[in-house]
Amino acid sequence: MLNSLLQTPIEYLKGVGSQRAEILKKELGIFTYGDLLVYYPYRYIDRTKFYTIAEINDQLNYVQLVGKITHFEVVGEKHGKRLVAKLKDKSGSIELVWFQSYQWWANNLKLNTEYLVFGKPSSFNSKLNLVHPELDVLSEANVTLNTSMQPMYLTSEKMKSRGIDSRAIRKMQQTLNGLINGTIAEVLPSSILHSLQLISKEDALKNIHVPTDAVLLQKAQWRLKFDELFFIQLKLLRLKAIRVQQNNGFVFSKVGDYFTTFYSKHLPFELTMAQKKVMKEIRADLGSGKQMNRLLQGDVGSGKTLVALMCMLLALDNGFQSCLMAPTEILAKQHFDTLQQLLQGTEVKLKLLTGSSKSKHRKLLHEELEQGSLHFLIGTHAVLEDNVKFKNLGLVVIDEQHRFGVEQRSKMWKKNVQAPHILVMTATPIPRTLAMTLYGDLDISIIDELPPGRKSIITTHRFDSARIAVFSFMREQIKAGRQVYVVYPLIKESEKMDYKDLMDGYESIVRAFPLPEFKVSIVHGKMKAADKEYEMQRFVKNETQIMVATTVIEVGVNVPNANIMIIESAERFGLSQLHQLRGRVGRGAEQSYCILMTSYKLGEDTKVRLETMVRTNDGFEIADVDFKLRGPGDLQGTQQSGTLDLKLADLSKDATLLQIARDAATKLLVDDPALTSPENQAVQGYFNNQGKQLTNWAKIS
């Protein structure tokens, strides 16, 4: 760990003081020397190149000039006041402008003195200038500030107005760098340092802020990223080891009549090789005597629910009840309908429990559940209520678990004296690096192929000008007996513009597809639940041919006859949401289509999203592209995980390093599971210190 020097309050660092310290605390959460030391640069700039004023233009990023200030004055009134200075070299002149701290600069600038100037060129009224440049008197310029790799630090507008910009942070880091010689304790064992050729923690922390050269900077970044990823993986692997060690699991040793009857007489299609592989992995867990905690990933339509059902039948053959929990009523009801249909003709008894279940239904359900005559319970958060008691709960299946809080999920484990087996399902493919970090304490199974007979959805991108042709295609398909979804974005229910777009779209479709030949449904979040259900059921029964909707139909609507998904303003959707919406079609035997409608004005990221959707139906490939575009912080559910507090490492770019870190953590725990060897005391100390800040959820997924 870092020693007591780094616990020193930040106000005691030379050049900080009490006023600056308050701003650092409020704006950046920097309270101590240690906090400052781990406030890393967000990028580095090459300060070796010098330009003449005649060479620069507003397309350049940052430039470095040498010239004399020949004139300066404060201009403008009130809030528009600014300092404008003229910098001149042998090739020409340029204006330097300060809006903030302009009075300080006015008091300190020296005329006809050579300055080293660094800033970003911009253009105002066709005239080049540098706004808020860095200035050093050339004869006094500190060469250490102008290394080839100069660090840049993020600062807020409030900080800049108080004179704390990137340059000020850089000076603080330099001061701190001079104090920490020999004070940073190593946190990794020498075996890892030597085998991976990592530089010391102290060298890494010094060179990340004041790099002596590009090679050492790269080594510093590699070492500090490794530390972040290594300790995350160590935590997850230890949690998994503790859970396996402490939590015995019910042994499902018997394959009985429920499973074999279903498999031989009711299986809707032959299992894919991927489903068989996953079932084999789950069977091994269920017979091991240890509690199963497994994540089942699979694209929309890959057959995850069928696998879950077969696991529930195994539980039943061994005398245990099962519960399937979904985040929304729509999704819970879809699961219930699917399972009921698959189990038709069997003696398996299942019921649905949601927030809107009537009290009479609940009373009977509770009784049957406690008696054990109810085999499967499918439901929403309602199944977590204290009065929902099982006779013998052996298996819990959680769909889209990222929508459930950890504390909510933990309630399920208390429904039995011994923790039930856990199967977590997600239809949102998770990139491997993210899965290793978010779900690194779970075993992971993947269904990566679709059932036989499923046709790939043909996806096309069309601009708004092609709407007449799209309408013509819709008519052809509807006359052939098919149905169509038309989805509009609705980011927030209160956004008037979104609602107007939806209603305008609905009216234009009604005009283009008149009664009695065509019938149109509309569904959106502002409707009452009963009205929404009524409209959905009309579409399910093919009483309406076109469903105009917002993203409320993203999950839980299953209409095999609907084969066209039109997504309006597709540029406003993320990749994973586009893929989820596309998954509403392609469920029947007919060829299905997804048409992405956009305006002509598209950003570069949007073009990549649309091109990816047109090119592939592979959810895992789509997830990887999405991950690279957005990074882990924006992906659904990752913020609540508590594991992605990464300052330097980037899971979308550092996959190789993540694997190296996980391998190192795995080997360390194999050699020394309790971290008791003298060489691993530093690891144990660091690990324990970090652990104090986290709730111990070791017993739950």
ZAMARGU-4260 file (C-alpha; in steps of 0.2 Angstrom, whole numbers, plus 5000, padded with zeros to 4 digits):
<rodrens>
0) 5000/5000/5000 | 5005/5018/4999 | 5012/5025/5015 | 5007/5039/5027 | 5014/5053/5016
5) 5000/5050/5004 | 4987/5053/5018 | 4993/5071/5020 | 4979/5083/5016 | 4981/5091/4999
10) 4982/5109/5006 | 4999/5106/5013 | 5007/5103/4996 | 5017/5117/4990 | 5007/5128/4978
15) 4990/5122/4984 | 4985/5131/5000 | 4968/5131/5008 | 4958/5140/4994 | 4964/5129/4980
20) 4962/5114/4991 | 4943/5117/4993 | 4941/5118/4974 | 4951/5102/4972 | 4940/5093/4985
25) 4923/5100/4978 | 4927/5098/4959 | 4938/5082/4958 | 4937/5074/4975 | 4955/5076/4978
30) 4958/5077/4997 | 4975/5070/5000 | 4992/5068/4991 | 4987/5050/4987 | 4971/5056/4978
35) 4981/5068/4968 | 4994/5054/4963 | 4980/5043/4956 | 4972/5058/4946 | 4979/5053/4930
40) 4982/5063/4913 | 4968/5059/4900 | 4981/5062/4886 | 4998/5068/4882 | 5004/5081/4869
45) 5021/5081/4859 | 5030/5097/4865 | 5045/5094/4854 | 5039/5103/4838 | 5039/5122/4836
50) 5028/5131/4823 | 5030/5149/4815 | 5014/5159/4816 | 5013/5158/4797 | 5012/5139/4797
55) 4997/5137/4809 | 4979/5135/4805 | 4963/5131/4814 | 4964/5112/4809 | 4979/5109/4819
60) 4976/5102/4837 | 4989/5110/4848 | 5004/5121/4843 | 5020/5128/4851 | 5026/5145/4846
65) 5040/5157/4851 | 5037/5176/4850 | 5035/5193/4858 | 5020/5201/4865 | 5019/5218/4857
70) 5003/5224/4863 | 4989/5219/4875 | 4973/5227/4882 | 4956/5223/4891 | 4941/5225/4879
75) 4923/5222/4880 | 4910/5226/4894 | 4904/5216/4910 | 4903/5198/4906 | 4910/5200/4889
80) 4927/5207/4896 | 4943/5199/4890 | 4961/5202/4888 | 4968/5202/4870 | 4986/5202/4867
85) 4996/5202/4850 | 5010/5189/4848 | 5023/5192/4834 | 5037/5182/4827 | 5047/5184/4811
90) 5033/5176/4800 | 5018/5186/4806 | 5006/5189/4821 | 4992/5181/4830 | 4980/5186/4844
95) 4980/5178/4861 | 4964/5179/4871 | 4959/5176/4889 | 4941/5177/4895 | 4945/5170/4912
100) 4958/5177/4924 | 4961/5191/4912 | 4965/5203/4925 | 4979/5192/4932 | 4986/5191/4915
105) 4985/5209/4912 | 4995/5213/4927 | 5008/5200/4923 | 5012/5201/4904 | 5028/5209/4899
110) 5029/5218/4883 | 5043/5215/4870 | 5048/5199/4880 | 5050/5182/4871 | 5037/5169/4877
115) 5035/5151/4874 | 5017/5149/4869 | 5006/5133/4869 | 4988/5132/4864 | 4975/5126/4852
120) 4972/5137/4836 | 4954/5143/4833 | 4946/5155/4821 | 4934/5169/4825 | 4927/5181/4811
125) 4940/5172/4799 | 4954/5178/4811 | 4966/5165/4819 | 4968/5166/4838 | 4974/5156/4853
130) 4961/5156/4867 | 4968/5153/4885 | 4985/5148/4879 | 4999/5143/4891 | 5013/5155/4893
135) 5031/5155/4899 | 5044/5168/4898 | 5057/5159/4886 | 5072/5163/4897 | 5063/5156/4912
140) 5054/5141/4904 | 5055/5125/4914 | 5062/5112/4902 | 5054/5098/4913 | 5037/5106/4908
145) 5040/5104/4890 | 5045/5086/4888 | 5041/5076/4872 | 5026/5069/4881 | 5017/5082/4891
150) 5002/5076/4902 | 4985/5085/4900 | 4973/5084/4915 | 4954/5087/4914 | 4948/5102/4924
155) 4931/5110/4926 | 4926/5128/4921 | 4925/5133/4939 | 4943/5127/4942 | 4949/5136/4927
160) 4941/5152/4933 | 4951/5151/4949 | 4967/5148/4939 | 4968/5129/4941 | 4970/5123/4923
165) 4979/5107/4916 | 4995/5117/4918 | 4992/5120/4937 | 4988/5102/4940 | 5004/5097/4931
170) 5014/5108/4942 | 5006/5100/4958 | 5010/5083/4951 | 5028/5088/4948 | 5030/5094/4966
175) 5022/5078/4973 | 5034/5068/4961 | 5049/5076/4970 | 5042/5070/4987 | 5038/5052/4984
180) 5055/5045/4981 | 5056/5028/4990 | 5040/5030/4999 | 5028/5019/4987 | 5026/5002/4994
185) 5025/4988/4981 | 5008/4979/4980 | 5012/4964/4969 | 5023/4949/4973 | 5040/4948/4965
190) 5035/4932/4955 | 5022/4942/4945 | 5033/4957/4943 | 5047/4946/4936 | 5037/4935/4925
195) 5027/4949/4917 | 5042/4961/4917 | 5032/4975/4926 | 5041/4991/4932 | 5039/4995/4950
200) 5023/5004/4957 | 5033/5019/4961 | 5041/5020/4944 | 5024/5018/4936 | 5016/5032/4947
205) 5031/5044/4943 | 5032/5041/4924 | 5013/5042/4922 | 5014/5061/4927 | 5031/5066/4922
210) 5037/5053/4909 | 5055/5054/4905 | 5052/5046/4888 | 5038/5037/4878 | 5044/5020/4882
215) 5043/5023/4901 | 5026/5031/4899 | 5020/5015/4890 | 5027/5004/4904 | 5019/5015/4917
220) 5002/5014/4909 | 5004/4995/4906 | 5008/4993/4925 | 4994/5004/4932 | 4981/4996/4920
225) 4987/4979/4925 | 4985/4983/4944 | 4967/4989/4941 | 4962/4973/4931 | 4972/4961/4942
230) 4963/4966/4958 | 4946/4966/4950 | 4949/4949/4944 | 4957/4943/4961 | 4941/4949/4970
235) 4929/4940/4958 | 4939/4924/4958 | 4940/4924/4977 | 4921/4928/4979 | 4918/4913/4967
240) 4930/4902/4977 | 4922/4907/4994 | 4905/4903/4987 | 4910/4886/4980 | 4918/4882/4997
245) 4904/4888/5008 | 4888/4885/4998 | 4884/4867/4996 | 4871/4864/4982 | 4856/4852/4980
250) 4862/4837/4970 | 4850/4834/4955 | 4856/4816/4952 | 4840/4809/4944 | 4834/4811/4926
255) 4816/4806/4929 | 4799/4805/4920 | 4796/4824/4919 | 4812/4827/4909 | 4812/4811/4899
260) 4793/4813/4894 | 4796/4831/4889 | 4812/4827/4879 | 4804/4813/4870 | 4786/4819/4867
265) 4785/4838/4868 | 4802/4845/4862 | 4797/4857/4848 | 4813/4855/4838 | 4829/4845/4840
270) 4841/4854/4851 | 4856/4863/4843 | 4874/4858/4846 | 4876/4874/4856 | 4860/4870/4867
275) 4867/4852/4870 | 4884/4859/4875 | 4876/4871/4888 | 4864/4858/4895 | 4880/4847/4898
280) 4888/4861/4907 | 4873/4864/4918 | 4870/4846/4921 | 4888/4845/4928 | 4885/4859/4940
285) 4868/4852/4946 | 4876/4835/4950 | 4892/4843/4958 | 4885/4845/4976 | 4890/4864/4975
290) 4878/4878/4971 | 4877/4882/4953 | 4879/4901/4948 | 4879/4901/4929 | 4876/4915/4917
295) 4868/4909/4901 | 4871/4921/4886 | 4861/4919/4870 | 4854/4930/4856 | 4836/4933/4854
300) 4828/4917/4848 | 4842/4906/4852 | 4832/4895/4864 | 4838/4900/4881 | 4820/4898/4888
305) 4819/4880/4882 | 4836/4876/4891 | 4829/4885/4907 | 4813/4874/4906 | 4823/4858/4904
310) 4834/4863/4920 | 4817/4866/4929 | 4811/4849/4924 | 4827/4841/4931 | 4824/4851/4947
315) 4806/4844/4947 | 4812/4826/4944 | 4823/4828/4960 | 4808/4834/4971 | 4812/4853/4969
320) 4802/4868/4964 | 4808/4882/4952 | 4805/4900/4950 | 4808/4911/4934 | 4810/4929/4938
325) 4808/4942/4924 | 4810/4961/4926 | 4793/4967/4918 | 4775/4960/4917 | 4776/4959/4898
330) 4792/4948/4899 | 4785/4938/4913 | 4769/4934/4904 | 4778/4930/4888 | 4789/4917/4898
335) 4773/4910/4906 | 4764/4909/4889 | 4779/4900/4881 | 4781/4888/4895 | 4763/4884/4896
340) 4762/4880/4878 | 4778/4869/4879 | 4771/4860/4894 | 4754/4857/4886 | 4749/4839/4889
345) 4761/4836/4904 | 4756/4836/4922 | 4768/4850/4927 | 4759/4864/4936 | 4764/4882/4934
350) 4757/4899/4938 | 4761/4918/4935 | 4763/4931/4949 | 4765/4949/4945 | 4761/4966/4953
355) 4743/4966/4945 | 4739/4948/4950 | 4722/4948/4960 | 4721/4944/4978 | 4710/4928/4975
360) 4723/4922/4963 | 4737/4926/4975 | 4729/4917/4990 | 4727/4900/4980 | 4745/4902/4973
365) 4753/4905/4990 | 4744/4889/4997 | 4749/4878/4982 | 4767/4885/4983 | 4769/4881/5001
370) 4761/4863/4999 | 4772/4860/4985 | 4758/4856/4972 | 4763/4871/4962 | 4779/4866/4953
375) 4785/4882/4943 | 4782/4900/4948 | 4785/4913/4935 | 4784/4931/4940 | 4791/4949/4942
380) 4798/4957/4958 | 4782/4951/4966 | 4790/4934/4969 | 4802/4943/4981 | 4788/4947/4993
385) 4790/4939/5010 | 4773/4930/5010 | 4779/4921/4994 | 4785/4905/5002 | 4791/4889/4993
390) 4790/4871/5000 | 4807/4867/4993 | 4814/4879/4981 | 4829/4871/4971 | 4832/4882/4956
395) 4830/4901/4952 | 4831/4907/4934 | 4833/4926/4932 | 4830/4934/4915 | 4840/4950/4911
400) 4847/4950/4928 | 4855/4968/4926 | 4838/4975/4929 | 4837/4968/4946 | 4847/4976/4961
405) 4859/4965/4971 | 4849/4967/4987 | 4833/4962/4977 | 4841/4946/4970 | 4848/4941/4987
410) 4830/4939/4994 | 4827/4924/4983 | 4842/4915/4991 | 4832/4916/5008 | 4817/4907/5001
415) 4825/4891/5006 | 4837/4885/5021 | 4850/4880/5008 | 4854/4892/4993 | 4845/4886/4977
420) 4855/4884/4961 | 4855/4900/4950 | 4854/4902/4932 | 4855/4919/4925 | 4850/4923/4907
425) 4853/4937/4896 | 4847/4941/4878 | 4859/4955/4877 | 4876/4948/4871 | 4890/4954/4882
430) 4907/4956/4875 | 4919/4943/4883 | 4930/4956/4892 | 4915/4964/4900 | 4908/4947/4905
435) 4924/4943/4913 | 4923/4959/4923 | 4905/4960/4927 | 4902/4942/4929 | 4919/4935/4932
440) 4913/4926/4948 | 4900/4916/4938 | 4903/4902/4926 | 4897/4907/4908 | 4888/4897/4895
445) 4885/4903/4878 | 4871/4898/4865 | 4879/4904/4849 | 4868/4897/4835 | 4849/4898/4831
450) 4837/4884/4830 | 4836/4875/4813 | 4824/4883/4800 | 4827/4901/4807 | 4830/4913/4792
455) 4842/4927/4794 | 4833/4944/4795 | 4837/4955/4780 | 4841/4972/4786 | 4842/4988/4775
460) 4845/5006/4778 | 4834/5019/4769 | 4833/5038/4770 | 4817/5047/4773 | 4815/5051/4754
465) 4812/5032/4751 | 4796/5032/4762 | 4785/5029/4747 | 4794/5014/4741 | 4794/5007/4759
470) 4775/5009/4760 | 4774/5000/4744 | 4784/4985/4751 | 4773/4985/4767 | 4757/4984/4756
475) 4764/4969/4746 | 4769/4960/4763 | 4752/4964/4771 | 4742/4958/4756 | 4753/4941/4757
480) 4746/4939/4775 | 4760/4947/4785 | 4761/4960/4798 | 4772/4975/4802 | 4779/4984/4816
485) 4783/5003/4815 | 4793/5009/4830 | 4797/5027/4835 | 4810/5033/4848 | 4803/5039/4864
490) 4817/5044/4875 | 4807/5051/4889 | 4788/5051/4890 | 4788/5069/4893 | 4797/5074/4877
495) 4783/5083/4867 | 4794/5081/4851 | 4795/5062/4852 | 4776/5061/4856 | 4772/5072/4841
500) 4783/5062/4830 | 4774/5046/4835 | 4757/5054/4832 | 4762/5062/4816 | 4769/5045/4810
505) 4753/5036/4815 | 4742/5048/4806 | 4753/5047/4790 | 4752/5028/4791 | 4733/5028/4793
510) 4731/5040/4778 | 4743/5028/4767 | 4734/5012/4773 | 4715/5016/4774 | 4701/5006/4781
515) 4694/4994/4778 | 4708/4985/4769 | 4721/4990/4782 | 4719/4991/4801 | 4732/5000/4812
520) 4736/4998/4831 | 4745/5011/4842 | 4754/5007/4858 | 4765/5019/4868 | 4770/5022/4887
525) 4756/5035/4890 | 4742/5023/4887 | 4733/5014/4902 | 4739/4996/4904 | 4722/4989/4899
530) 4722/5000/4883 | 4739/4995/4879 | 4735/4976/4882 | 4720/4978/4871 | 4729/4985/4856
535) 4743/4972/4858 | 4731/4958/4858 | 4722/4964/4842 | 4739/4964/4834 | 4743/4946/4841
540) 4726/4940/4834 | 4730/4948/4817 | 4715/4959/4819 | 4727/4974/4815 | 4741/4972/4802
545) 4752/4987/4807 | 4758/4991/4825 | 4764/5008/4827 | 4773/5009/4844 | 4787/5016/4854
550) 4800/5005/4862 | 4788/4997/4874 | 4788/4982/4861 | 4807/4980/4863 | 4804/4964/4874
555) 4789/4953/4877 | 4779/4954/4861 | 4780/4938/4851 | 4770/4938/4835 | 4778/4925/4823
560) 4767/4932/4809 | 4775/4949/4810 | 4789/4949/4798 | 4794/4968/4795 | 4801/4979/4808
565) 4803/4997/4802 | 4813/5008/4814 | 4810/5027/4812 | 4823/5039/4816 | 4835/5024/4818
570) 4850/5036/4821 | 4842/5040/4838 | 4844/5022/4844 | 4859/5013/4852 | 4866/4997/4843
575) 4860/4985/4856 | 4842/4993/4856 | 4841/4992/4837 | 4847/4974/4838 | 4833/4970/4852
580) 4820/4978/4841 | 4825/4968/4826 | 4823/4953/4837 | 4804/4955/4837 | 4803/4949/4819
585) 4811/4933/4812 | 4801/4922/4823 | 4791/4913/4810 | 4794/4903/4794 | 4793/4918/4782
590) 4808/4929/4777 | 4809/4944/4789 | 4815/4961/4786 | 4821/4976/4796 | 4821/4993/4788
595) 4831/5007/4797 | 4824/5024/4792 | 4835/5040/4795 | 4837/5058/4789 | 4852/5062/4778
600) 4862/5070/4792 | 4872/5056/4801 | 4887/5057/4812 | 4902/5045/4810 | 4897/5034/4825
605) 4879/5033/4818 | 4885/5027/4801 | 4895/5013/4810 | 4880/5008/4819 | 4869/5007/4804
610) 4882/4998/4793 | 4884/4985/4807 | 4866/4982/4808 | 4865/4980/4789 | 4880/4969/4788
615) 4877/4956/4802 | 4864/4948/4813 | 4877/4941/4825 | 4872/4949/4842 | 4890/4946/4849
620) 4898/4955/4835 | 4886/4969/4837 | 4889/4969/4856 | 4908/4971/4852 | 4905/4986/4840
625) 4894/4994/4853 | 4906/4991/4866 | 4920/5000/4856 | 4909/5014/4851 | 4902/5018/4869
630) 4914/5010/4881 | 4908/5000/4896 | 4901/5015/4906 | 4886/5017/4895 | 4881/4999/4893
635) 4865/4995/4901 | 4867/4989/4919 | 4886/4991/4921 | 4885/5007/4932 | 4877/4997/4946
640) 4889/4983/4945 | 4902/4992/4957 | 4916/4983/4947 | 4920/4996/4933 | 4929/5009/4943
645) 4943/5010/4931 | 4954/5025/4930 | 4966/5020/4916 | 4961/5003/4909 | 4948/5002/4895
650) 4939/4985/4893 | 4935/4989/4875 | 4954/4991/4871 | 4963/4981/4884 | 4956/4963/4881
655) 4974/4956/4880 | 4979/4964/4896 | 4963/4958/4905 | 4966/4940/4901 | 4984/4942/4907
660) 4978/4949/4923 | 4965/4936/4926 | 4978/4922/4922 | 4990/4930/4935 | 4976/4931/4948
665) 4970/4913/4944 | 4988/4906/4946 | 4991/4916/4962 | 4975/4909/4970 | 4979/4891/4964
670) 4997/4892/4972 | 4991/4902/4988 | 4971/4901/4990 | 4971/4911/5007 | 4985/4923/5002
675) 4995/4918/5018 | 5012/4916/5010 | 5025/4930/5015 | 5027/4935/4997 | 5008/4938/4995
680) 5006/4949/5011 | 5006/4965/5001 | 4992/4958/4989 | 4982/4953/5004 | 4984/4970/5013
685) 4979/4979/4997 | 4965/4967/4994 | 4958/4969/5012 | 4959/4987/5011 | 4949/4988/4995
690) 4937/4975/5002 | 4932/4987/5017 | 4924/4998/5005 | 4913/4985/4997 | 4898/4975/5003
695) 4901/4957/5004 | 4889/4949/4991 | 4900/4933/4990 | 4885/4922/4992 | 4875/4929/4978
700) 4877/4931/4960
</rodrens>
